[in-house]
Amino acid sequence: EIVIVWNDLESTPPPNFVSAHGVGVRYRVSRRNSLNEKLFPDPEYKTKAILLSDDDVHYPPADLDFVFQTWRKYGRHRLTGAFARCVDTPRGPGSYQYSLCREKGRSEYALVLTGLAFAHIEVLDYFSSTDPLMTRLRT
């Protein structure tokens, strides 16, 4: 099943449907228009592999397969994605700016954007938990 998190609160999503490949596609309407909405688990999820993607990101199917296979092999307990970024603190601690690592001649990265990433369902469970750290990060 594919679940699309619908953030456009001013329009009604299309009806749920079954694709030509027999895969069910379901729209989940968000509580508010926020990119964080895709990080809240759905009680009807039937898988442990959650694809996080943005509606304005386009990538070849081979990239999707690469990220999924990498997640399966190495990253089941971490966010695994295709859009890695370096982080700098240009104005000191607490002032963060991210950029493409290759722009600065660096080979390491500090974070992965959720435009094309896989996460274990437990990552979403923790993000939405009442843990004080997660509560602070969500606000």
A tleap script that builds the chain and sets N, CA, C and O, in Angstrom:
source leaprc.protein.ff14SB
mol = sequence {
  NGLU ILE VAL ILE VAL TRP ASN ASP LEU GLU
  SER THR PRO PRO PRO ASN PHE VAL SER ALA
  HIE GLY VAL GLY VAL ARG TYR ARG VAL SER
  ARG ARG ASN SER LEU ASN GLU LYS LEU PHE
  PRO ASP PRO GLU TYR LYS THR LYS ALA ILE
  LEU LEU SER ASP ASP ASP VAL HIE TYR PRO
  PRO ALA ASP LEU ASP PHE VAL PHE GLN THR
  TRP ARG LYS TYR GLY ARG HIE ARG LEU THR
  GLY ALA PHE ALA ARG CYS VAL ASP THR PRO
  ARG GLY PRO GLY SER TYR GLN TYR SER LEU
  CYS ARG GLU LYS GLY ARG SER GLU TYR ALA
  LEU VAL LEU THR GLY LEU ALA PHE ALA HIE
  ILE GLU VAL LEU ASP TYR PHE SER SER THR
  ASP PRO LEU MET THR ARG LEU ARG CTHR
}
set mol.1.N position { 0.841 -1.182 0.000 }
set mol.1.CA position { 0.000 0.000 0.000 }
set mol.1.C position { 0.885 1.243 0.000 }
set mol.1.O position { 1.940 1.277 0.633 }
set mol.2.N position { 0.434 2.250 -0.717 }
set mol.2.CA position { 1.089 3.551 -0.706 }
set mol.2.C position { 0.160 4.515 0.009 }
set mol.2.O position { -1.016 4.631 -0.334 }
set mol.3.N position { 0.699 5.209 1.010 }
set mol.3.CA position { -0.078 6.211 1.740 }
set mol.3.C position { 0.515 7.573 1.408 }
set mol.3.O position { 1.697 7.819 1.645 }
set mol.4.N position { -0.306 8.445 0.864 }
set mol.4.CA position { 0.124 9.797 0.530 }
set mol.4.C position { -0.411 10.733 1.600 }
set mol.4.O position { -1.619 10.816 1.822 }
set mol.5.N position { 0.502 11.437 2.260 }
set mol.5.CA position { 0.098 12.407 3.277 }
set mol.5.C position { -0.273 13.690 2.542 }
set mol.5.O position { 0.576 14.335 1.927 }
set mol.6.N position { -1.548 14.050 2.614 }
set mol.6.CA position { -2.106 15.183 1.878 }
set mol.6.C position { -2.063 16.425 2.760 }
set mol.6.O position { -2.817 16.530 3.727 }
set mol.7.N position { -1.172 17.374 2.422 }
set mol.7.CA position { -0.996 18.582 3.229 }
set mol.7.C position { -1.772 19.779 2.712 }
set mol.7.O position { -1.794 20.817 3.373 }
set mol.8.N position { -2.401 19.674 1.568 }
set mol.8.CA position { -3.147 20.803 1.002 }
set mol.8.C position { -4.518 20.871 1.668 }
set mol.8.O position { -5.464 20.217 1.228 }
set mol.9.N position { -4.614 21.658 2.720 }
set mol.9.CA position { -5.842 21.713 3.513 }
set mol.9.C position { -6.967 22.473 2.827 }
set mol.9.O position { -8.106 22.447 3.293 }
set mol.10.N position { -6.660 23.151 1.725 }
set mol.10.CA position { -7.678 23.930 1.025 }
set mol.10.C position { -8.343 23.158 -0.110 }
set mol.10.O position { -9.276 23.663 -0.736 }
set mol.11.N position { -7.879 21.955 -0.379 }
set mol.11.CA position { -8.515 21.157 -1.427 }
set mol.11.C position { -8.690 19.717 -0.960 }
set mol.11.O position { -7.974 19.231 -0.085 }
set mol.12.N position { -9.644 19.067 -1.560 }
set mol.12.CA position { -9.951 17.678 -1.227 }
set mol.12.C position { -9.022 16.761 -2.015 }
set mol.12.O position { -8.823 16.973 -3.211 }
set mol.13.N position { -8.452 15.753 -1.374 }
set mol.13.CA position { -7.578 14.843 -2.117 }
set mol.13.C position { -8.395 13.995 -3.092 }
set mol.13.O position { -9.608 13.854 -2.937 }
set mol.14.N position { -7.732 13.439 -4.084 }
set mol.14.CA position { -8.428 12.515 -4.983 }
set mol.14.C position { -8.917 11.302 -4.192 }
set mol.14.O position { -8.453 11.064 -3.077 }
set mol.15.N position { -9.835 10.548 -4.749 }
set mol.15.CA position { -10.278 9.335 -4.048 }
set mol.15.C position { -9.166 8.282 -4.008 }
set mol.15.O position { -8.312 8.232 -4.893 }
set mol.16.N position { -9.191 7.455 -2.981 }
set mol.16.CA position { -8.262 6.331 -2.907 }
set mol.16.C position { -8.497 5.438 -4.118 }
set mol.16.O position { -9.594 5.409 -4.675 }
set mol.17.N position { -7.452 4.704 -4.522 }
set mol.17.CA position { -7.606 3.852 -5.698 }
set mol.17.C position { -6.612 2.702 -5.639 }
set mol.17.O position { -5.735 2.666 -4.775 }
set mol.18.N position { -6.759 1.769 -6.563 }
set mol.18.CA position { -5.813 0.671 -6.734 }
set mol.18.C position { -5.110 0.906 -8.064 }
set mol.18.O position { -5.762 1.099 -9.091 }
set mol.19.N position { -3.782 0.889 -8.047 }
set mol.19.CA position { -3.008 1.174 -9.254 }
set mol.19.C position { -3.137 0.044 -10.267 }
set mol.19.O position { -3.684 -1.018 -9.969 }
set mol.20.N position { -2.626 0.291 -11.467 }
set mol.20.CA position { -2.634 -0.727 -12.522 }
set mol.20.C position { -1.795 -1.940 -12.128 }
set mol.20.O position { -1.935 -3.012 -12.717 }
set mol.21.N position { -0.922 -1.771 -11.127 }
set mol.21.CA position { -0.078 -2.871 -10.645 }
set mol.21.C position { -0.687 -3.577 -9.438 }
set mol.21.O position { -0.053 -4.440 -8.831 }
set mol.22.N position { -1.920 -3.207 -9.096 }
set mol.22.CA position { -2.609 -3.848 -7.982 }
set mol.22.C position { -2.232 -3.316 -6.614 }
set mol.22.O position { -2.519 -3.957 -5.603 }
set mol.23.N position { -1.594 -2.154 -6.564 }
set mol.23.CA position { -1.170 -1.562 -5.293 }
set mol.23.C position { -2.196 -0.524 -4.857 }
set mol.23.O position { -2.543 0.377 -5.622 }
set mol.24.N position { -2.674 -0.651 -3.638 }
set mol.24.CA position { -3.621 0.318 -3.106 }
set mol.24.C position { -2.938 1.645 -2.807 }
set mol.24.O position { -1.834 1.679 -2.265 }
set mol.25.N position { -3.607 2.740 -3.167 }
set mol.25.CA position { -3.101 4.086 -2.893 }
set mol.25.C position { -4.147 4.789 -2.040 }
set mol.25.O position { -5.304 4.931 -2.435 }
set mol.26.N position { -3.708 5.233 -0.847 }
set mol.26.CA position { -4.622 5.861 0.103 }
set mol.26.C position { -4.099 7.241 0.471 }
set mol.26.O position { -2.902 7.423 0.692 }
set mol.27.N position { -5.004 8.212 0.534 }
set mol.27.CA position { -4.652 9.580 0.923 }
set mol.27.C position { -5.003 9.790 2.390 }
set mol.27.O position { -6.122 9.509 2.819 }
set mol.28.N position { -4.035 10.286 3.151 }
set mol.28.CA position { -4.265 10.626 4.550 }
set mol.28.C position { -4.190 12.147 4.670 }
set mol.28.O position { -3.139 12.740 4.421 }
set mol.29.N position { -5.290 12.773 5.048 }
set mol.29.CA position { -5.340 14.226 5.158 }
set mol.29.C position { -4.663 14.660 6.455 }
set mol.29.O position { -4.952 14.131 7.528 }
set mol.30.N position { -3.761 15.628 6.340 }
set mol.30.CA position { -3.013 16.133 7.495 }
set mol.30.C position { -3.883 16.978 8.407 }
set mol.30.O position { -4.915 17.512 8.002 }
set mol.31.N position { -3.435 17.082 9.649 }
set mol.31.CA position { -4.086 17.979 10.605 }
set mol.31.C position { -3.738 19.428 10.304 }
set mol.31.O position { -4.530 20.336 10.555 }
set mol.32.N position { -2.526 19.636 9.755 }
set mol.32.CA position { -2.079 20.983 9.391 }
set mol.32.C position { -1.087 20.848 8.241 }
set mol.32.O position { -0.555 19.766 7.995 }
set mol.33.N position { -0.846 21.942 7.547 }
set mol.33.CA position { 0.073 21.923 6.417 }
set mol.33.C position { 1.501 22.052 6.931 }
set mol.33.O position { 1.996 23.156 7.154 }
set mol.34.N position { 2.147 20.924 7.112 }
set mol.34.CA position { 3.506 20.898 7.638 }
set mol.34.C position { 4.239 19.702 7.056 }
set mol.34.O position { 3.674 18.614 6.940 }
set mol.35.N position { 5.499 19.907 6.692 }
set mol.35.CA position { 6.299 18.786 6.206 }
set mol.35.C position { 6.492 17.730 7.290 }
set mol.35.O position { 6.762 16.571 6.976 }
set mol.36.N position { 6.358 18.112 8.555 }
set mol.36.CA position { 6.491 17.151 9.650 }
set mol.36.C position { 5.360 16.135 9.682 }
set mol.36.O position { 5.506 15.081 10.300 }
set mol.37.N position { 4.245 16.420 9.039 }
set mol.37.CA position { 3.100 15.502 9.078 }
set mol.37.C position { 3.452 14.122 8.544 }
set mol.37.O position { 2.886 13.124 8.991 }
set mol.38.N position { 4.381 14.050 7.590 }
set mol.38.CA position { 4.750 12.746 7.044 }
set mol.38.C position { 5.522 11.906 8.057 }
set mol.38.O position { 5.711 10.708 7.849 }
set mol.39.N position { 5.967 12.521 9.146 }
set mol.39.CA position { 6.726 11.799 10.161 }
set mol.39.C position { 5.848 11.213 11.262 }
set mol.39.O position { 6.355 10.562 12.176 }
set mol.40.N position { 4.549 11.432 11.186 }
set mol.40.CA position { 3.636 10.842 12.162 }
set mol.40.C position { 3.146 9.504 11.624 }
set mol.40.O position { 2.654 9.439 10.497 }
set mol.41.N position { 3.273 8.432 12.411 }
set mol.41.CA position { 2.872 7.114 11.916 }
set mol.41.C position { 1.370 7.022 11.694 }
set mol.41.O position { 0.582 7.751 12.297 }
set mol.42.N position { 1.010 6.129 10.838 }
set mol.42.CA position { -0.387 5.856 10.526 }
set mol.42.C position { -0.729 4.513 11.165 }
set mol.42.O position { -0.003 3.543 10.949 }
set mol.43.N position { -1.800 4.423 11.938 }
set mol.43.CA position { -2.118 3.155 12.602 }
set mol.43.C position { -2.393 2.015 11.625 }
set mol.43.O position { -2.391 0.847 12.014 }
set mol.44.N position { -2.628 2.350 10.362 }
set mol.44.CA position { -2.921 1.308 9.376 }
set mol.44.C position { -1.692 0.873 8.576 }
set mol.44.O position { -1.812 0.036 7.682 }
set mol.45.N position { -0.511 1.425 8.879 }
set mol.45.CA position { 0.688 0.990 8.158 }
set mol.45.C position { 0.879 -0.500 8.363 }
set mol.45.O position { 0.722 -1.012 9.472 }
set mol.46.N position { 1.220 -1.194 7.279 }
set mol.46.CA position { 1.403 -2.642 7.335 }
set mol.46.C position { 2.859 -3.039 7.064 }
set mol.46.O position { 3.147 -4.208 6.809 }
set mol.47.N position { 3.755 -2.084 7.119 }
set mol.47.CA position { 5.150 -2.337 6.780 }
set mol.47.C position { 6.066 -1.677 7.802 }
set mol.47.O position { 5.652 -0.797 8.557 }
set mol.48.N position { 7.302 -2.116 7.807 }
set mol.48.CA position { 8.303 -1.482 8.662 }
set mol.48.C position { 9.123 -0.468 7.882 }
set mol.48.O position { 9.779 0.385 8.479 }
set mol.49.N position { 9.096 -0.548 6.552 }
set mol.49.CA position { 9.854 0.362 5.692 }
set mol.49.C position { 8.954 1.506 5.262 }
set mol.49.O position { 7.978 1.299 4.540 }
set mol.50.N position { 9.279 2.705 5.701 }
set mol.50.CA position { 8.475 3.881 5.381 }
set mol.50.C position { 9.276 4.771 4.431 }
set mol.50.O position { 10.367 5.231 4.769 }
set mol.51.N position { 8.720 5.009 3.233 }
set mol.51.CA position { 9.342 5.925 2.286 }
set mol.51.C position { 8.889 7.334 2.619 }
set mol.51.O position { 7.692 7.622 2.661 }
set mol.52.N position { 9.849 8.203 2.853 }
set mol.52.CA position { 9.573 9.621 3.073 }
set mol.52.C position { 9.981 10.347 1.799 }
set mol.52.O position { 11.110 10.208 1.329 }
set mol.53.N position { 9.057 11.121 1.246 }
set mol.53.CA position { 9.332 11.821 -0.003 }
set mol.53.C position { 8.566 13.131 -0.015 }
set mol.53.O position { 7.555 13.272 0.674 }
set mol.54.N position { 9.043 14.083 -0.793 }
set mol.54.CA position { 8.355 15.360 -0.948 }
set mol.54.C position { 7.678 15.398 -2.309 }
set mol.54.O position { 8.125 14.747 -3.254 }
set mol.55.N position { 6.602 16.162 -2.403 }
set mol.55.CA position { 5.856 16.222 -3.660 }
set mol.55.C position { 6.572 17.025 -4.744 }
set mol.55.O position { 6.191 16.951 -5.913 }
set mol.56.N position { 7.584 17.778 -4.385 }
set mol.56.CA position { 8.294 18.576 -5.381 }
set mol.56.C position { 9.657 17.989 -5.739 }
set mol.56.O position { 10.483 18.666 -6.352 }
set mol.57.N position { 9.893 16.745 -5.362 }
set mol.57.CA position { 11.158 16.081 -5.646 }
set mol.57.C position { 10.907 14.984 -6.674 }
set mol.57.O position { 10.008 14.158 -6.516 }
set mol.58.N position { 11.709 14.990 -7.719 }
set mol.58.CA position { 11.581 13.977 -8.770 }
set mol.58.C position { 12.903 13.226 -8.873 }
set mol.58.O position { 13.974 13.833 -8.880 }
set mol.59.N position { 12.818 11.904 -8.952 }
set mol.59.CA position { 14.015 11.088 -9.012 }
set mol.59.C position { 13.712 9.848 -9.838 }
set mol.59.O position { 12.563 9.412 -9.905 }
set mol.60.N position { 14.731 9.277 -10.466 }
set mol.60.CA position { 14.525 8.062 -11.252 }
set mol.60.C position { 14.201 6.876 -10.338 }
set mol.60.O position { 14.662 6.833 -9.198 }
set mol.61.N position { 13.416 5.920 -10.825 }
set mol.61.CA position { 13.106 4.728 -10.017 }
set mol.61.C position { 14.359 4.014 -9.516 }
set mol.61.O position { 14.341 3.430 -8.433 }
set mol.62.N position { 15.436 4.051 -10.282 }
set mol.62.CA position { 16.673 3.390 -9.843 }
set mol.62.C position { 17.208 4.017 -8.557 }
set mol.62.O position { 17.771 3.314 -7.719 }
set mol.63.N position { 17.041 5.334 -8.390 }
set mol.63.CA position { 17.472 5.987 -7.151 }
set mol.63.C position { 16.645 5.503 -5.969 }
set mol.63.O position { 17.180 5.249 -4.890 }
set mol.64.N position { 15.343 5.378 -6.178 }
set mol.64.CA position { 14.458 4.872 -5.131 }
set mol.64.C position { 14.870 3.460 -4.739 }
set mol.64.O position { 14.953 3.144 -3.552 }
set mol.65.N position { 15.128 2.615 -5.724 }
set mol.65.CA position { 15.541 1.243 -5.443 }
set mol.65.C position { 16.877 1.216 -4.705 }
set mol.65.O position { 17.052 0.429 -3.774 }
set mol.66.N position { 17.821 2.067 -5.110 }
set mol.66.CA position { 19.123 2.120 -4.445 }
set mol.66.C position { 18.975 2.491 -2.972 }
set mol.66.O position { 19.572 1.854 -2.103 }
set mol.67.N position { 18.184 3.513 -2.696 }
set mol.67.CA position { 17.996 3.947 -1.307 }
set mol.67.C position { 17.317 2.842 -0.496 }
set mol.67.O position { 17.706 2.579 0.642 }
set mol.68.N position { 16.303 2.196 -1.079 }
set mol.68.CA position { 15.613 1.121 -0.358 }
set mol.68.C position { 16.568 -0.043 -0.069 }
set mol.68.O position { 16.608 -0.545 1.054 }
set mol.69.N position { 17.332 -0.470 -1.072 }
set mol.69.CA position { 18.253 -1.593 -0.868 }
set mol.69.C position { 19.345 -1.232 0.143 }
set mol.69.O position { 19.763 -2.079 0.932 }
set mol.70.N position { 19.803 0.009 0.121 }
set mol.70.CA position { 20.798 0.458 1.105 }
set mol.70.C position { 20.198 0.450 2.502 }
set mol.70.O position { 20.843 0.018 3.457 }
set mol.71.N position { 18.965 0.927 2.622 }
set mol.71.CA position { 18.276 0.894 3.920 }
set mol.71.C position { 18.148 -0.546 4.406 }
set mol.71.O position { 18.430 -0.831 5.570 }
set mol.72.N position { 17.729 -1.451 3.534 }
set mol.72.CA position { 17.558 -2.860 3.924 }
set mol.72.C position { 18.873 -3.469 4.401 }
set mol.72.O position { 18.894 -4.241 5.359 }
set mol.73.N position { 19.962 -3.120 3.734 }
set mol.73.CA position { 21.250 -3.736 4.050 }
set mol.73.C position { 21.936 -3.102 5.259 }
set mol.73.O position { 22.513 -3.810 6.084 }
set mol.74.N position { 21.878 -1.764 5.370 }
set mol.74.CA position { 22.672 -1.076 6.391 }
set mol.74.C position { 21.885 -0.224 7.384 }
set mol.74.O position { 22.331 -0.023 8.513 }
set mol.75.N position { 20.736 0.270 6.980 }
set mol.75.CA position { 20.166 1.365 7.736 }
set mol.75.C position { 18.851 1.138 8.425 }
set mol.75.O position { 18.118 2.099 8.657 }
set mol.76.N position { 18.517 -0.080 8.763 }
set mol.76.CA position { 17.186 -0.322 9.327 }
set mol.76.C position { 16.920 0.430 10.621 }
set mol.76.O position { 15.762 0.603 11.002 }
set mol.77.N position { 17.945 0.870 11.292 }
set mol.77.CA position { 17.742 1.592 12.550 }
set mol.77.C position { 18.201 3.042 12.447 }
set mol.77.O position { 18.563 3.674 13.440 }
set mol.78.N position { 18.177 3.544 11.229 }
set mol.78.CA position { 18.520 4.955 11.010 }
set mol.78.C position { 17.828 5.434 9.744 }
set mol.78.O position { 17.383 4.634 8.921 }
set mol.79.N position { 17.746 6.723 9.605 }
set mol.79.CA position { 17.207 7.325 8.396 }
set mol.79.C position { 18.239 7.145 7.289 }
set mol.79.O position { 19.403 7.509 7.461 }
set mol.80.N position { 17.824 6.589 6.160 }
set mol.80.CA position { 18.723 6.332 5.044 }
set mol.80.C position { 18.161 7.023 3.818 }
set mol.80.O position { 17.037 6.743 3.403 }
set mol.81.N position { 18.939 7.929 3.235 }
set mol.81.CA position { 18.394 8.683 2.120 }
set mol.81.C position { 19.417 9.083 1.090 }
set mol.81.O position { 20.611 8.814 1.225 }
set mol.82.N position { 18.918 9.737 0.048 }
set mol.82.CA position { 19.749 10.132 -1.084 }
set mol.82.C position { 20.220 11.573 -1.004 }
set mol.82.O position { 21.137 11.960 -1.729 }
set mol.83.N position { 19.612 12.376 -0.138 }
set mol.83.CA position { 19.944 13.799 -0.092 }
set mol.83.C position { 20.719 14.127 1.179 }
set mol.83.O position { 20.153 14.603 2.163 }
set mol.84.N position { 22.019 13.865 1.141 }
set mol.84.CA position { 22.881 14.135 2.296 }
set mol.84.C position { 23.326 15.591 2.280 }
set mol.84.O position { 23.479 16.194 1.217 }
set mol.85.N position { 23.530 16.143 3.459 }
set mol.85.CA position { 23.964 17.533 3.585 }
set mol.85.C position { 25.026 17.658 4.677 }
set mol.85.O position { 25.066 16.881 5.631 }
set mol.86.N position { 25.876 18.657 4.503 }
set mol.86.CA position { 26.837 19.055 5.533 }
set mol.86.C position { 26.206 20.167 6.356 }
set mol.86.O position { 25.337 20.893 5.873 }
set mol.87.N position { 26.642 20.293 7.585 }
set mol.87.CA position { 26.104 21.319 8.477 }
set mol.87.C position { 27.247 22.198 8.963 }
set mol.87.O position { 28.310 21.709 9.344 }
set mol.88.N position { 27.007 23.501 8.942 }
set mol.88.CA position { 27.963 24.475 9.464 }
set mol.88.C position { 27.253 25.346 10.492 }
set mol.88.O position { 26.025 25.435 10.515 }
set mol.89.N position { 28.045 25.979 11.334 }
set mol.89.CA position { 27.512 26.941 12.307 }
set mol.89.C position { 28.167 28.288 12.026 }
set mol.89.O position { 29.108 28.677 12.718 }
set mol.90.N position { 27.675 29.006 11.009 }
set mol.90.CA position { 28.352 30.235 10.567 }
set mol.90.C position { 28.381 31.348 11.605 }
set mol.90.O position { 29.301 32.166 11.607 }
set mol.91.N position { 27.399 31.390 12.477 }
set mol.91.CA position { 27.355 32.449 13.492 }
set mol.91.C position { 27.518 31.874 14.898 }
set mol.91.O position { 27.067 32.475 15.873 }
set mol.92.N position { 28.154 30.725 15.000 }
set mol.92.CA position { 28.387 30.132 16.304 }
set mol.92.C position { 27.350 29.085 16.662 }
set mol.92.O position { 26.431 28.829 15.885 }
set mol.93.N position { 27.491 28.473 17.843 }
set mol.93.CA position { 26.567 27.423 18.286 }
set mol.93.C position { 25.109 27.890 18.253 }
set mol.93.O position { 24.793 29.018 18.632 }
set mol.94.N position { 24.239 27.003 17.794 }
set mol.94.CA position { 22.812 27.316 17.725 }
set mol.94.C position { 22.404 27.964 16.417 }
set mol.94.O position { 21.215 28.182 16.184 }
set mol.95.N position { 23.352 28.273 15.567 }
set mol.95.CA position { 23.082 28.867 14.256 }
set mol.95.C position { 23.512 27.856 13.202 }
set mol.95.O position { 24.700 27.732 12.908 }
set mol.96.N position { 22.560 27.139 12.638 }
set mol.96.CA position { 22.881 26.056 11.720 }
set mol.96.C position { 22.534 26.418 10.288 }
set mol.96.O position { 21.535 27.083 10.015 }
set mol.97.N position { 23.391 25.959 9.376 }
set mol.97.CA position { 23.161 26.157 7.955 }
set mol.97.C position { 23.622 24.879 7.265 }
set mol.97.O position { 24.713 24.383 7.548 }
set mol.98.N position { 22.805 24.341 6.363 }
set mol.98.CA position { 23.257 23.148 5.665 }
set mol.98.C position { 23.445 23.439 4.189 }
set mol.98.O position { 22.830 24.340 3.619 }
set mol.99.N position { 24.335 22.625 3.581 }
set mol.99.CA position { 24.676 22.810 2.173 }
set mol.99.C position { 25.098 21.467 1.598 }
set mol.99.O position { 25.281 20.490 2.325 }
set mol.100.N position { 25.247 21.437 0.278 }
set mol.100.CA position { 25.776 20.238 -0.363 }
set mol.100.C position { 27.231 20.074 0.060 }
set mol.100.O position { 28.004 21.030 0.010 }
set mol.101.N position { 27.601 18.889 0.467 }
set mol.101.CA position { 28.958 18.662 0.968 }
set mol.101.C position { 30.004 18.906 -0.109 }
set mol.101.O position { 31.082 19.428 0.176 }
set mol.102.N position { 29.692 18.532 -1.340 }
set mol.102.CA position { 30.689 18.677 -2.401 }
set mol.102.C position { 31.025 20.145 -2.683 }
set mol.102.O position { 32.089 20.445 -3.223 }
set mol.103.N position { 30.116 21.063 -2.316 }
set mol.103.CA position { 30.399 22.488 -2.504 }
set mol.103.C position { 31.576 22.935 -1.647 }
set mol.103.O position { 32.257 23.907 -1.975 }
set mol.104.N position { 31.808 22.240 -0.573 }
set mol.104.CA position { 32.880 22.621 0.351 }
set mol.104.C position { 34.047 21.637 0.295 }
set mol.104.O position { 34.953 21.693 1.127 }
set mol.105.N position { 34.021 20.728 -0.698 }
set mol.105.CA position { 35.104 19.769 -0.855 }
set mol.105.C position { 35.170 18.743 0.254 }
set mol.105.O position { 36.244 18.220 0.551 }
set mol.106.N position { 34.034 18.447 0.875 }
set mol.106.CA position { 33.992 17.497 1.985 }
set mol.106.C position { 33.366 16.190 1.513 }
set mol.106.O position { 32.530 16.178 0.609 }
set mol.107.N position { 33.777 15.100 2.130 }
set mol.107.CA position { 33.228 13.801 1.761 }
set mol.107.C position { 32.297 13.238 2.833 }
set mol.107.O position { 31.581 12.271 2.576 }
set mol.108.N position { 32.296 13.825 4.024 }
set mol.108.CA position { 31.404 13.356 5.089 }
set mol.108.C position { 30.119 14.178 5.054 }
set mol.108.O position { 30.068 15.243 4.439 }
set mol.109.N position { 29.101 13.681 5.709 }
set mol.109.CA position { 27.862 14.449 5.808 }
set mol.109.C position { 27.307 14.322 7.211 }
set mol.109.O position { 27.684 13.418 7.957 }
set mol.110.N position { 26.405 15.235 7.572 }
set mol.110.CA position { 25.897 15.291 8.937 }
set mol.110.C position { 24.416 14.963 9.037 }
set mol.110.O position { 23.940 14.583 10.107 }
set mol.111.N position { 23.679 15.103 7.936 }
set mol.111.CA position { 22.248 14.827 8.007 }
set mol.111.C position { 21.720 14.393 6.656 }
set mol.111.O position { 22.359 14.592 5.623 }
set mol.112.N position { 20.539 13.797 6.685 }
set mol.112.CA position { 19.856 13.347 5.476 }
set mol.112.C position { 18.502 14.036 5.431 }
set mol.112.O position { 17.745 13.996 6.401 }
set mol.113.N position { 18.198 14.669 4.303 }
set mol.113.CA position { 16.886 15.300 4.133 }
set mol.113.C position { 15.842 14.234 3.810 }
set mol.113.O position { 16.171 13.178 3.269 }
set mol.114.N position { 14.600 14.511 4.140 }
set mol.114.CA position { 13.534 13.518 3.956 }
set mol.114.C position { 12.841 13.633 2.603 }
set mol.114.O position { 11.729 13.132 2.441 }
set mol.115.N position { 13.477 14.284 1.626 }
set mol.115.CA position { 12.904 14.362 0.286 }
set mol.115.C position { 12.893 13.020 -0.416 }
set mol.115.O position { 12.018 12.766 -1.244 }
set mol.116.N position { 13.851 12.151 -0.101 }
set mol.116.CA position { 13.913 10.769 -0.586 }
set mol.116.C position { 14.687 9.979 0.455 }
set mol.116.O position { 15.917 9.940 0.432 }
set mol.117.N position { 13.960 9.354 1.363 }
set mol.117.CA position { 14.597 8.613 2.452 }
set mol.117.C position { 13.684 7.482 2.913 }
set mol.117.O position { 12.464 7.546 2.767 }
set mol.118.N position { 14.297 6.458 3.466 }
set mol.118.CA position { 13.554 5.381 4.111 }
set mol.118.C position { 13.852 5.412 5.601 }
set mol.118.O position { 14.970 5.700 6.029 }
set mol.119.N position { 12.825 5.109 6.374 }
set mol.119.CA position { 12.960 5.021 7.824 }
set mol.119.C position { 12.179 3.807 8.305 }
set mol.119.O position { 11.189 3.414 7.689 }
set mol.120.N position { 12.622 3.225 9.389 }
set mol.120.CA position { 11.874 2.153 10.044 }
set mol.120.C position { 10.676 2.790 10.739 }
set mol.120.O position { 10.762 3.931 11.192 }
set mol.121.N position { 9.582 2.083 10.827 }
set mol.121.CA position { 8.371 2.605 11.474 }
set mol.121.C position { 8.670 3.074 12.898 }
set mol.121.O position { 8.007 3.984 13.396 }
set mol.122.N position { 9.662 2.463 13.561 }
set mol.122.CA position { 10.005 2.872 14.925 }
set mol.122.C position { 10.527 4.307 14.981 }
set mol.122.O position { 10.369 4.978 16.001 }
set mol.123.N position { 11.145 4.787 13.900 }
set mol.123.CA position { 11.603 6.180 13.856 }
set mol.123.C position { 10.399 7.107 13.933 }
set mol.123.O position { 10.427 8.103 14.656 }
set mol.124.N position { 9.339 6.786 13.189 }
set mol.124.CA position { 8.124 7.591 13.227 }
set mol.124.C position { 7.449 7.485 14.588 }
set mol.124.O position { 6.940 8.475 15.114 }
set mol.125.N position { 7.447 6.280 15.158 }
set mol.125.CA position { 6.865 6.108 16.494 }
set mol.125.C position { 7.588 6.986 17.515 }
set mol.125.O position { 6.952 7.629 18.350 }
set mol.126.N position { 8.925 7.008 17.441 }
set mol.126.CA position { 9.692 7.820 18.391 }
set mol.126.C position { 9.466 9.306 18.145 }
set mol.126.O position { 9.308 10.071 19.097 }
set mol.127.N position { 9.447 9.724 16.887 }
set mol.127.CA position { 9.224 11.137 16.564 }
set mol.127.C position { 7.914 11.633 17.161 }
set mol.127.O position { 7.839 12.765 17.637 }
set mol.128.N position { 6.891 10.800 17.139 }
set mol.128.CA position { 5.569 11.217 17.623 }
set mol.128.C position { 5.348 10.906 19.098 }
set mol.128.O position { 4.254 11.126 19.618 }
set mol.129.N position { 6.373 10.399 19.777 }
set mol.129.CA position { 6.236 9.996 21.180 }
set mol.129.C position { 6.187 11.206 22.113 }
set mol.129.O position { 6.366 12.351 21.696 }
set mol.130.N position { 5.941 10.912 23.378 }
set mol.130.CA position { 5.922 11.966 24.402 }
set mol.130.C position { 7.292 12.159 25.050 }
set mol.130.O position { 7.414 12.879 26.041 }
set mol.131.N position { 8.312 11.523 24.501 }
set mol.131.CA position { 9.664 11.717 25.008 }
set mol.131.C position { 9.969 13.221 25.026 }
set mol.131.O position { 9.711 13.904 24.035 }
set mol.132.N position { 10.513 13.748 26.130 }
set mol.132.CA position { 10.760 15.195 26.228 }
set mol.132.C position { 11.612 15.755 25.079 }
set mol.132.O position { 11.364 16.865 24.608 }
set mol.133.N position { 12.607 14.993 24.634 }
set mol.133.CA position { 13.440 15.461 23.527 }
set mol.133.C position { 12.608 15.622 22.256 }
set mol.133.O position { 12.711 16.640 21.571 }
set mol.134.N position { 11.795 14.635 21.944 }
set mol.134.CA position { 10.972 14.705 20.734 }
set mol.134.C position { 9.922 15.805 20.845 }
set mol.134.O position { 9.639 16.492 19.864 }
set mol.135.N position { 9.357 15.971 22.004 }
set mol.135.CA position { 8.379 17.046 22.209 }
set mol.135.C position { 9.033 18.398 21.952 }
set mol.135.O position { 8.440 19.268 21.315 }
set mol.136.N position { 10.250 18.573 22.445 }
set mol.136.CA position { 10.971 19.832 22.252 }
set mol.136.C position { 11.325 20.046 20.777 }
set mol.136.O position { 11.230 21.167 20.278 }
set mol.137.N position { 11.731 18.988 20.080 }
set mol.137.CA position { 12.099 19.115 18.670 }
set mol.137.C position { 10.898 19.434 17.777 }
set mol.137.O position { 11.046 20.106 16.756 }
set mol.138.N position { 9.729 18.962 18.151 }
set mol.138.CA position { 8.534 19.194 17.322 }
set mol.138.C position { 7.981 20.599 17.469 }
set mol.138.O position { 7.179 21.027 16.640 }
set mol.139.N position { 8.385 21.330 18.500 }
set mol.139.CA position { 7.813 22.666 18.711 }
set mol.139.C position { 8.713 23.757 18.202 }
set mol.139.O position { 8.373 24.936 18.306 }
savepdb mol mol.pdb
quit
